[in-house]
Amino acid sequence: MHPDKLLVALDFGNRVEMEEKLSRVARTLNPSPIQQISLLAQSSNAINLAEGFPDFPAPPHIKDAAISAINSDFNQYRHVQGICDCLAIKMKKEHGLDVDALTDIAICCGQTEAFAAAVLATIDRGDEVLLFDPSYETYETCIALAGGVPVRVPLDPPHWTLDPDKLMKAATDRTKAIVLNSPQNPTGKVFSKDELEAIAGACCDMDWLAITDEVYEHITFDMEKHTSLASLPGMQERTIITSSLSKTFSVTGWRLGWAIAPACIASAIRNIHIKITDSAPAPFQEAAVTALRSPSTYFESLRREYEVKRDYIVKMLVGLGFQIHFKPQGSIFVFAELPKKCLLSDIDFASELIKQTGVAAVPGCGFFHKNLHSNELSEDNQSYQNRYIRFAFCKSDATLRDAAEKMGEFVDHNGHLKLFHSL
Ligand SMILES: Cc1ncc(COP(=O)(O)O)c(C=O)c1O
């Protein structure tokens, strides 16, 4: 099925004339497979394992702080310096980085705005920016909006390994920056020490900037630990770190994030942020100070609880017949491979999964460099870019159990999803 067919029909009226009014870059933006699946999931009231937001409550101590800030009438534009002070302490303690709380931090509306402002602050028209393939889909759009050119560096399945030769092959004299997201969406990969050293070495040798997305910094499993690329030799002066409260504190709707960068870049990001949104939500800035001061036990139990959820969903999906060669080392996602016998593309599989079982997950193709459409699939049906389905496990135990039960109703005598046999 062509992805556009997933969209709820909208009446655009004089669509053609109005499209001519759009900017060139806006005309290139299409709804992603994730948005399309989410629309379908909403309209069919499906259990949502598609989107990366928790369906369980946020921690009471930070909710109390936000309520107290609202009751104290923190209602106006605001910059809460306490966030920067906490972040400077955190960066020293966790990564050994000396960060000046007065000059090196910009508070933004989530990592999303911090990333967009970082790109707008550093990327000129025609600059090339390296992105790993697969990666979170927002980066490419931000780079395109800035006039930059995203250039993909493929990670090798099934473990999504970085081959340093492929990294260098993607580089040109127009390469300005590289984007690193670790722990990674969609694969759950935590980049290894060797891989981080290869990236840092290339940045230093080629004089690239690095823009990191560390939103899953506190969600790692087994013996994995998050290392900030900026902590490698020679990297702090060329790295823009972006992160947020969203995932660590289960508050994706609070829109509270930050960028940490050398002073002149942080200052440019602050200026752009002020022009675009002025300030992050005042009450949630107050609550962020409380969040960032959470005891270590909070972060330990976050990790433990997510590890249990990861183990549950991996076991469930393997039982249903998915192939999981790579167990997530971090993040809130599992990138499960369709079995060889399944002849459906990822897009068709995800839409059928909603229709037949009432469970929503995301087709993996949106995270790769091109969105393959079904009419291209006959030639290349086994291309790995259309063989993955992303499941989000940042859901309550009850939701995960419901999803398991629903899918469990549609299995063959081996316990595998019947859907794998569809054509
Ligand atoms: C890798 C990654 N970065 C950033 C975000 C969004 O972060 P924020 O809510 O802070 O804008 C997401 C959300 O799913 C994500 O997966």
The ligand as a Gaussian input file, in Angstrom:
#p B3LYP/6-31G(d) Opt

LIG

0 1
 C       16.297000      10.438000      19.627000
 C       15.273000      11.435000      20.049000
 N       15.635000      12.713000      20.237000
 C       14.746000      13.634000      20.618000
 C       13.425000      13.322000      20.835000
 C       12.478000      14.402000      21.255000
 O       12.953000      15.000000      22.421000
 P       12.199000      16.246000      23.077000
 O       10.882000      15.770000      23.591000
 O       13.104000      16.666000      24.179000
 O       12.051000      17.281000      22.043000
 C       12.995000      12.013000      20.649000
 C       11.581000      11.648000      20.829000
 O       11.131000      10.567000      20.540000
 C       13.945000      11.042000      20.263000
 O       13.615000       9.757000      20.088000

